[in-house]
Amino acid sequence: MVPFQEMVYLEERDEYVPLNEVPDGSRVLNISGTELRRRLAEGRSIPQWFTFPEVAKEVRRTHPPRHHQGFTIFFTGLSGSGKSTLANVLLVKLMEMGGRPVTLLDGDLVRKNLSSELGFSREHRDINIRRIGYVASEISKNGGVAICAPIAPYESVRKEVRSMVESNGGGFVLVHVSTSLEVCEERDRKGLYAKARAGVLKQFTGISDPYEAPTNAEVVVQTTERTPEAAAQEILLYLEKAGYIGADKD
């Protein structure tokens, strides 16, 4: 094994030296990988001493700040929780802001147009979510915004979709619409929950099939006491705080 010392910038010499060769009392400068990624994500400047200007320009080109990246907003929640309504409100608000193309992948529309041959077993549910994730990752990779609104009841496949989007260079924001089962049943105009409780509908999430609530959601919204507009504003505030919308910091 060949030992490798951490390299730091020695200000008085204007050069990088191994950490074990720094004279006592000398001032050293360094940027960790975490700090560099944070600066790139937030659009902050990279100090001139850190690297050559040509290198910094190329790094910025391949790792644009978050407000220039594509990203995916992935809603999850029970049927009737308000996902589709909230997704449509958010769609309008993001389109009004401009700057990126925005695409809505609604759960029911995806089932009709992309996954019409699938049933509702866990295996088929996961296939459906992976398809949504693939389309979202392509949209995000090319600088767009994908808004996804399926039920997505299983944690494992939600993690797969996150990894799929992020590995393609896109941002990923998981939004849990945490409306309770009781409220969802009260809102059920189609009578789906009643049919599920009567055994007419099989494999229905929340009744005969489980819903695994996420523990790692970036945003958790409750639509029982909030209007869709107020809930959408909560998501927009997160997007601004995280740097997905807004301008360069410096």
N, C-alpha and C positions, 0 to 999 in steps of 0.2 A: 504494500500500500504506500502511495506517495502522499505525504501530508500536504494540505493546501491551506494556507493562511487567508483569512478574510482580507480583501483589499480595501483600503480607505484612501481618501484624498487628503494629502498633506498640503495644507494651504501655503506654508512658507516655501515649499519647493515647487508648487504648482504641478504636482504629479501624484500618481497613485503608487502606494507602497504597501507591502504586506504589514498587517497589524503588528506583528512582533518586531518590526524594524522601525517603528515610530519612536523618535527620541522623546524622553520624558519631558512633559510640559508643552509639547507641540499641540497645535490645534488641528484636529482632523475633522473632515466632513464626510458624510455618507448618507445614502438613501437606501432604505431597505426595499425589497421587492414589494412588500405590502404598501409602502409609501408611494412607490413609483406607480403601482396600479391605481391607487387612490387619486393621484394627480392626473393620470391619464383619464380616468373615469369622470373626474370633475372638470376636466378641461383646464387644469392649472398648468402653469409654466414649469418646464424642467430646467433647473439651474445650468448655466453655461459650463460650469466646471464638471458637471456630471458626465457629459459625453460630447462628441462633435456635433455641430449644428445639423450636418447632413444625416447623421444617425438619428438624432432627435426628431427630425422631420419625417423620416421613414417610420419610426416607432409610432408617431402620432397618426400617420396615414393608415397603418395596420391596426391601431388601437384607438379609434376615434372616441371622443368624450361621449358620455351617455346620452346627452341631448342630440347627438348626431347618429346614435346607434338605433337600429330597430329593436323592438322589444315586444314581448307577449304578456298580455294581462289574462290570466287564467282563472276564471270563476269556478268555484265548486260549491255545491249546496244541494239540499233536498229539492225534489220536484215541488214547485209552488213557492220556493223561498224568495223569489224575486230576481233571480239571476238574469233572465232574458230582458226584463224591463230595465234593470240597472245597466246591463251591457249596452242597450240601445241608447240610453241617456248618455253614457260615457262616449259612445261612438259619435254622437252629434257634437259633444263638447270638444273632442279631440279633432274632429274634422273642421270645426270652426277655428281652432288654433292654427291649423295648417302646418306645413313643413314636412309632413310624412303622409304617405297613403295609409289609410286605416281600413282594415277588413274585419268584419264580424263573422265568426264561425259559431253560429247558434247550435245548440245541441240537437234540437228537433230538425233543423234544416240539414245538418250534417247527416243525421240518421236517414233522411229522405233521399239525399242526393249523393252521398258518399258511402254509406253503410247500410243500404236498404236490405241487403241479403243477410245481415247479422241479426241474431236474437238477443236475449238479455241474460245469458249465462255469464259468469264471471269472465270466462275466456273471451267471449264475444264483446263484452263491455270493454275489456282491456284492449282488444284489437281496435275498436272504435276510437278510444282515447289516443292510442298510438297514431292513428291516422290523422286525427286532429293535431296532435303534437308535431307530426312531420310537416303538415301544411303550415302550421304556425312558425316552425323553425325556418322554413324557406322564406316566408314573408319577413321575418325578423332579420334573417341573414342579408336580405336585400334592402334593408333600411326602412321597412314598413312596420306598422303596428298591427298585431293580430290580437283581437279580442275573442276569447273562447268562453263559451257558456254552457258546458255540459254538466251533468250531475257529478261525474268522475268520483264515484264513491270510495275507491281504493287508493290507499296511500302509496303503495309500491309503484303503480303506473303513473301517478302524479309526479313522483320523483324521476321516473324515466323521462317524462316529458320535459321537466325542468332541465335535466342533463342534456337532452336532445337540443333544446333551444340554446342553452348556454354554450355548448360545445361548438355550435355554429356561429358563435359571436354575438348572439342576441341577449338582451336582458330578459329576465323572467320575474313576474310579479304575481304571486298567488293571492287571490282574494277569496276568503271564506265568507259566504253569505250564510250567517249562522242562525237563520230563522228557525224557530222550534218546530218540531213535528206537529204539535197541536195547532199552531197558527197556519202551517202549510195545509193541514186538513180542512181548516175553516175556509181557506181561500179556494179550495179545489172546486172550480166551476164545472169541470168535466166529470167529476165523480170518480176519479181514478183511485183515490184512496179507499173510498167505500167499496169499490169493486175488488180491490186488493184484500181488504179485510174480509170480504165475503168469499174469497178464494177464486173469484172469477179471473182476476189478473194474477198470474204467477210471477215470481222473481221481481217483485216491486220493491225498490229501495226504500228503506225506512219501515217497511211492514214485514215482508218475508225475507228480504235481503238486507244485509248490514250497510250502514254508512259509517265510514271511518273518518271522523272529523280530523282535519289537519292540525298538526302541532307547530308547523313552521310557516304559517301564512304571513305574508308581509302586511296584509290588511285584513282585519275582521270587521264586517259590517253587520248591523242588525236592522232589518227593514220593517220591524214591527212598529217602532215609534219614530222612524225617520222616513222622510219622503225620498223617492228615488234620486231627486236632485241633490238633497243633502248628503245622501250616501255616496253619490258620484263625486261630490266635492271633496269628501274625505279621501277618496282614492286619488284625486288630482293633487291634493296637498301632499300625499305620500310621494307621488311621481315627481313633484317639484322638489321636495326635500331630498329625494334620492338622486336627483340630477337628470332624470329622463326628460323633463321639460324645463325650459329655462335657457339662460345664456351662459357663455364662458365666464368663469369666475375671475380670471386674470389673463 
